[in-house]
């Protein structure tokens, strides 16, 4: 299956959800007193240990822990100030302990030299840490802006269809890749697309934008869903480099209780009926991903499924279905989905939040791959 995606929704106000990225920005945002608290605690601990040990035990040299700790938490000038305070405390403790012989004085002088070197190194480490953090924050901001520009979120209701969508990025600086989805109301009904570009980074983003552009244009021109699929195939084949392809699943909603699907190598849809039973909508005639049709010949064949009022349709990428639990087994999406939807009631957004949270609990940590999800149902008549 294709890996590493871009995603944003068309059909929901629910934002994309990047996984936590350890870029240090959260630490820099803390008030100074909170960043100084661990360092002050370390100073107090060394002072207490030295005083409690008595004048016969020299523990003042443990104050050398202050500069390295400050390098991880503070700005450069704060490192200098805290290190100087640590130095004053170390000198004070040394006077308290007393250094009566020449060897002890030499030990103290060596400690001072080492402390000065640690302080200098800590200042440089703090400086480069701040520069790197600000760079990462800038890159993340640009990536998020690019994602919003590529896939702006529309209203949560598209024609007679309610839509919730969620994009969950893996731990990735760029936060964008090749997962994509869209829902549009057309003269031929509401049409939805979910796809997954093979590849990573900017090439995947480029291909995702091409697929979305072709979809947004063709859905208004092609009366048949297979015609949309053929337009997407031509667009991908025209622009893809060797070995590049895109899995896709197209859905057309036909009121009051039918959907038409075209499968192009993508993860099958899941339907949860009103009575809580789940069914995987396997295509009777599976088709190859977009960009590989020349290797297979023929054309994709559509099929229809019942989709009654009260049913829910989940479209997702393989970041969810291929998530693994600690024992190595795949996350049982089809088994867990009915319960999660029932717990959320009529709130489709809450259901997707529950799915993501359940996957994280089951796998014991963040997703290793990006995941796009859409949950759709019939809306109440206006």
C-alpha positions as CSV (number, residue, x, y, z in Angstrom):
1,X,0.0,0.0,0.0
2,X,1.0,3.6,-0.5
3,X,2.7,5.4,2.3
4,X,3.0,8.8,3.9
5,X,0.3,11.2,2.9
6,X,-1.3,14.5,2.7
7,X,-4.7,15.0,4.1
8,X,-7.2,17.5,4.9
9,X,-10.9,17.3,4.6
10,X,-13.5,18.6,2.3
11,X,-16.7,18.2,4.1
12,X,-15.9,18.8,7.7
13,X,-14.7,21.5,9.9
14,X,-12.7,19.0,12.0
15,X,-9.0,20.0,11.6
16,X,-6.1,17.8,10.8
17,X,-4.4,16.3,13.8
18,X,-0.6,16.1,13.7
19,X,1.0,13.8,16.2
20,X,3.2,15.5,18.8
21,X,6.5,16.5,17.4
22,X,9.4,17.0,19.8
23,X,10.7,20.3,18.3
24,X,11.2,22.1,21.6
25,X,8.7,24.8,20.9
26,X,6.5,23.8,23.8
27,X,9.5,24.2,26.1
28,X,10.3,27.6,24.8
29,X,6.8,28.7,25.4
30,X,6.9,28.0,29.1
31,X,7.4,31.0,31.5
32,X,11.0,31.5,32.6
33,X,10.2,30.5,36.2
34,X,9.0,27.1,35.1
35,X,12.1,26.5,33.1
36,X,14.3,27.6,36.0
37,X,12.5,25.4,38.4
38,X,14.5,22.1,37.7
39,X,17.8,24.0,37.8
40,X,16.9,25.6,41.1
41,X,15.9,22.2,42.4
42,X,19.2,20.8,41.4
43,X,21.1,23.6,43.1
44,X,19.0,23.1,46.3
45,X,19.6,19.4,46.2
46,X,23.4,19.8,45.9
47,X,23.5,22.3,48.7
48,X,21.3,20.2,51.0
49,X,23.4,17.1,50.3
50,X,26.7,18.9,51.0
51,X,25.4,20.5,54.2
52,X,23.9,17.2,55.5
53,X,27.1,15.3,54.7
54,X,29.1,17.6,57.0
55,X,32.4,19.4,56.5
56,X,34.3,16.2,56.1
57,X,32.6,15.3,52.8
58,X,33.1,17.5,49.7
59,X,30.1,17.4,47.5
60,X,30.2,21.0,46.1
61,X,31.6,19.7,42.8
62,X,28.2,18.2,42.0
63,X,27.1,21.7,41.2
64,X,28.7,21.0,37.8
65,X,25.3,19.5,36.8
66,X,23.9,23.0,36.5
67,X,25.4,24.1,33.1
68,X,24.4,21.0,31.2
69,X,20.9,21.1,32.6
70,X,20.6,24.8,31.8
71,X,21.7,24.1,28.2
72,X,18.6,21.9,27.8
73,X,16.1,24.3,29.3
74,X,17.2,27.9,29.1
75,X,18.1,30.7,26.6
76,X,21.9,31.5,26.4
77,X,21.8,34.5,28.7
78,X,19.8,32.6,31.2
79,X,22.4,29.8,31.0
80,X,25.1,32.3,31.9
81,X,23.1,33.8,34.9
82,X,22.1,30.4,36.3
83,X,25.6,29.0,35.8
84,X,27.1,32.0,37.6
85,X,24.7,31.5,40.5
86,X,25.7,27.8,40.6
87,X,29.4,28.9,40.7
88,X,28.8,31.2,43.6
89,X,27.0,28.4,45.5
90,X,29.8,26.0,44.7
91,X,32.4,28.5,46.1
92,X,30.3,29.0,49.2
93,X,30.0,25.3,49.8
94,X,33.8,24.9,49.3
95,X,34.5,27.6,51.9
96,X,32.1,25.8,54.3
97,X,33.8,22.4,53.7
98,X,37.3,23.9,53.9
99,X,40.2,22.9,51.8
100,X,43.1,22.6,54.1
101,X,45.8,20.9,52.0
102,X,47.3,21.6,48.6
103,X,45.7,18.5,46.9
104,X,42.3,19.7,47.9
105,X,42.9,23.1,46.5
106,X,44.2,21.7,43.3
107,X,41.0,19.6,43.1
108,X,38.9,22.7,43.6
109,X,40.9,24.6,40.9
110,X,40.3,21.7,38.5
111,X,36.6,21.8,39.3
112,X,36.5,25.5,38.6
113,X,38.2,25.0,35.1
114,X,35.8,22.2,34.3
115,X,32.8,24.3,35.4
116,X,33.9,27.2,33.2
117,X,34.3,24.8,30.2
118,X,30.9,23.3,30.9
119,X,29.3,26.7,31.1
120,X,30.9,27.8,27.8
121,X,29.7,24.6,26.1
122,X,26.2,25.0,27.6
123,X,25.9,28.5,26.1
124,X,26.8,27.2,22.6
125,X,24.4,24.2,23.0
126,X,21.6,26.5,24.1
127,X,22.2,28.9,21.2
128,X,22.1,26.2,18.6
129,X,19.1,24.5,20.3
130,X,17.1,27.7,20.1
131,X,18.1,28.3,16.4
132,X,17.1,24.7,15.5
133,X,13.8,24.9,17.3
134,X,12.9,28.2,15.6
135,X,13.8,26.7,12.3
136,X,11.6,23.6,12.9
137,X,8.7,25.8,14.0
138,X,9.0,27.8,10.9
139,X,9.0,24.7,8.7
140,X,6.0,23.3,10.5
141,X,4.1,26.6,10.1
142,X,4.8,26.7,6.3
143,X,3.8,23.0,6.0
144,X,0.5,23.6,7.8
145,X,-0.2,26.7,5.6
146,X,0.6,24.6,2.5
147,X,-1.8,21.9,3.7
148,X,-4.6,24.4,4.2
149,X,-4.0,25.9,0.8
150,X,-4.1,22.5,-0.9
151,X,-7.1,21.1,0.9
152,X,-9.2,23.8,2.5
153,X,-12.0,22.4,4.7
154,X,-15.6,23.0,3.5
155,X,-18.9,22.7,5.4
156,X,-19.7,19.5,7.3
157,X,-22.8,18.9,5.2
158,X,-22.5,18.4,1.4
159,X,-25.9,18.2,-0.2
160,X,-27.8,15.3,1.3
161,X,-24.7,13.9,2.9
162,X,-23.2,14.5,6.3
163,X,-19.4,14.3,6.4
164,X,-16.7,14.2,9.0
165,X,-13.1,13.9,8.1
166,X,-9.9,13.6,10.0
167,X,-6.3,13.5,9.0
168,X,-3.8,12.2,11.5
169,X,-0.1,12.7,10.6
170,X,2.6,10.4,11.9
171,X,5.6,12.0,13.7
172,X,6.8,13.9,10.7
173,X,8.3,17.4,10.5
174,X,6.5,18.3,7.3
175,X,3.1,17.0,8.4
176,X,2.1,16.7,4.7
177,X,2.4,13.7,2.4
178,X,0.1,11.9,0.0
179,X,-3.2,11.0,1.8
180,X,-6.1,12.9,0.2
181,X,-9.8,13.1,0.3
182,X,-12.6,15.2,-1.0
183,X,-16.4,15.4,-1.1
184,X,-18.2,17.5,-3.7
185,X,-21.9,18.1,-4.6
186,X,-22.2,17.8,-8.4
187,X,-25.0,17.7,-11.0
188,X,-24.8,13.9,-10.8
189,X,-25.0,13.7,-7.0
190,X,-22.6,13.9,-4.1
191,X,-19.3,12.3,-5.0
192,X,-16.4,11.4,-2.6
193,X,-12.8,10.5,-3.1
194,X,-10.3,9.0,-0.8
195,X,-6.8,8.3,-2.0
196,X,-3.3,7.4,-1.1
197,X,-0.2,8.4,-3.1
198,X,2.8,6.1,-3.0
199,X,5.8,8.0,-1.8
200,X,6.8,10.7,0.6
201,X,7.5,14.4,0.8
202,X,7.0,16.9,-1.9
203,X,6.6,14.4,-4.8
204,X,3.7,12.9,-2.9
205,X,2.2,16.3,-2.3
206,X,2.6,17.2,-6.0
207,X,0.8,14.0,-7.0
208,X,-1.9,14.5,-4.4
209,X,-2.6,18.0,-5.7
210,X,-2.8,16.6,-9.3
211,X,-5.3,13.9,-8.3
212,X,-7.5,16.3,-6.3
213,X,-7.4,18.9,-9.2
214,X,-8.4,16.2,-11.7
215,X,-11.2,15.0,-9.4
216,X,-12.6,18.4,-8.7
217,X,-12.8,19.1,-12.5
218,X,-14.0,15.7,-13.7
219,X,-16.8,15.2,-11.2
220,X,-18.7,18.1,-12.8
221,X,-18.1,16.9,-16.4
222,X,-18.4,13.1,-16.2
223,X,-22.0,11.7,-15.8
224,X,-20.6,8.3,-14.9
225,X,-18.3,7.5,-11.9
226,X,-16.2,5.3,-14.1
227,X,-15.6,8.3,-16.3
228,X,-14.2,10.2,-13.3
229,X,-11.9,7.2,-12.6
230,X,-10.6,7.2,-16.2
231,X,-9.9,10.9,-16.0
232,X,-8.0,10.4,-12.8
233,X,-6.1,7.5,-14.3
234,X,-5.0,9.6,-17.3
235,X,-3.9,12.4,-15.1
236,X,-1.8,10.2,-12.9
237,X,-0.3,8.3,-15.8
238,X,0.6,11.5,-17.5
239,X,2.4,13.1,-14.6
240,X,3.7,10.1,-12.5
241,X,7.3,9.1,-12.5
242,X,8.3,5.5,-13.0
243,X,6.8,3.3,-10.3
244,X,4.5,6.0,-8.8
245,X,0.9,5.3,-8.4
246,X,-2.1,6.3,-6.3
247,X,-4.7,4.1,-4.7
248,X,-8.2,5.5,-4.7
249,X,-11.8,4.8,-3.9
250,X,-14.6,6.7,-5.5
251,X,-18.2,6.9,-4.0
252,X,-21.3,8.4,-5.5
253,X,-24.4,8.8,-3.3
254,X,-27.7,8.0,-4.8
255,X,-30.7,9.0,-2.6
256,X,-32.5,7.6,-0.8
257,X,-30.5,4.4,0.0
258,X,-27.8,3.5,-2.5
259,X,-24.2,4.2,-3.2
260,X,-22.1,3.4,-6.2
261,X,-18.4,2.7,-5.8
262,X,-15.4,2.4,-8.0
263,X,-12.3,0.6,-6.6
264,X,-8.8,1.5,-7.7
265,X,-6.5,-0.6,-5.4
266,X,-7.6,1.2,-2.2
267,X,-8.6,0.0,1.3
268,X,-12.3,-1.2,1.1
269,X,-15.0,0.9,2.7
270,X,-16.7,-0.1,5.9
271,X,-20.5,0.2,6.3
272,X,-22.0,0.2,9.8
273,X,-25.8,-0.4,9.6
274,X,-28.3,1.2,11.9
275,X,-28.5,-2.0,13.9
276,X,-24.7,-1.9,14.6
277,X,-23.6,-4.6,12.2
278,X,-20.5,-3.9,10.2
279,X,-19.7,-5.0,6.6
280,X,-16.6,-4.6,4.5
281,X,-17.6,-3.5,1.0
282,X,-15.3,-5.6,-1.0
283,X,-15.3,-4.9,-4.7
284,X,-16.6,-7.8,-6.9
285,X,-14.0,-6.8,-9.5
286,X,-11.0,-5.1,-7.9
287,X,-9.0,-2.7,-10.0
288,X,-5.4,-1.6,-10.0
289,X,-4.3,1.7,-8.5
290,X,-4.3,4.9,-10.6
291,X,-1.3,5.1,-12.9
292,X,-1.1,1.3,-13.5
293,X,-4.0,0.7,-15.8
294,X,-1.7,0.2,-18.8
295,X,-0.4,-2.9,-17.1
296,X,-3.8,-4.4,-16.6
297,X,-5.9,-3.4,-19.6
298,X,-9.7,-3.0,-19.5
299,X,-11.3,-0.5,-17.2
300,X,-12.6,-0.3,-13.6
301,X,-16.1,-1.7,-13.0
302,X,-18.5,0.1,-10.6
303,X,-20.8,-1.7,-8.2
304,X,-23.7,-0.7,-6.0
305,X,-24.4,-1.2,-2.3
306,X,-27.3,-0.4,-0.1
307,X,-26.7,2.6,2.1
308,X,-29.8,3.2,4.2
309,X,-30.7,6.2,6.4
310,X,-29.0,5.6,9.7
311,X,-26.0,3.8,8.2
312,X,-22.5,5.0,8.4
313,X,-19.8,4.7,5.7
314,X,-16.1,4.8,6.8
315,X,-13.5,5.5,4.2
316,X,-9.9,5.4,5.3
317,X,-6.3,4.9,4.2
318,X,-4.0,2.1,5.3
319,X,-2.5,4.1,8.2
320,X,-5.5,2.8,10.2
321,X,-6.0,-0.7,8.9
322,X,-2.3,-1.5,9.0
323,X,-1.7,-0.1,12.5
324,X,-0.3,-3.0,14.6
325,X,-0.9,-3.8,18.3
326,X,2.0,-4.8,20.6
327,X,1.5,-8.5,19.8
328,X,2.0,-7.8,16.1
329,X,-1.6,-8.2,15.0
330,X,-3.4,-5.5,13.0
331,X,-5.9,-3.2,14.6
332,X,-9.4,-4.8,14.3
333,X,-11.1,-1.8,12.7
334,X,-14.2,-3.6,11.5
335,X,-14.8,-5.2,14.9
336,X,-14.3,-2.0,16.9
337,X,-16.0,0.5,14.6
338,X,-19.7,-0.3,15.5
339,X,-19.0,0.2,19.2
340,X,-17.2,3.5,18.6
341,X,-19.9,4.8,16.4
342,X,-22.6,3.8,18.9
343,X,-20.7,5.6,21.7
344,X,-20.6,8.8,19.6
345,X,-24.3,8.8,18.7
346,X,-25.1,11.2,15.9
347,X,-21.9,13.1,16.2
348,X,-19.7,11.9,13.3
349,X,-16.8,14.0,14.3
350,X,-16.8,12.5,17.8
351,X,-16.9,9.0,16.2
352,X,-13.7,9.7,14.3
353,X,-12.0,11.2,17.4
354,X,-13.0,7.9,19.1
355,X,-11.5,5.8,16.3
356,X,-8.2,7.6,16.5
357,X,-8.1,7.4,20.3
358,X,-8.9,3.7,20.2
359,X,-6.2,3.0,17.6
360,X,-3.6,4.8,19.7
361,X,-4.7,2.9,22.8
362,X,-4.6,-0.4,21.0
363,X,-1.2,0.2,19.4
364,X,0.4,1.7,22.5
365,X,1.6,4.9,20.8
366,X,1.2,7.3,17.9
367,X,0.5,5.9,14.4
368,X,3.6,5.0,12.5
369,X,1.9,6.0,9.2
370,X,-0.3,8.9,8.3
371,X,-4.0,8.2,8.2
372,X,-7.0,9.8,6.5
373,X,-10.5,9.0,7.6
374,X,-14.0,10.0,6.4
375,X,-17.3,9.1,8.0
376,X,-20.4,9.8,5.9
377,X,-24.1,9.3,6.4
378,X,-27.4,10.6,5.0
379,X,-28.4,14.0,6.4
380,X,-31.9,14.8,7.7
381,X,-34.1,16.4,5.0
382,X,-34.0,20.2,5.2
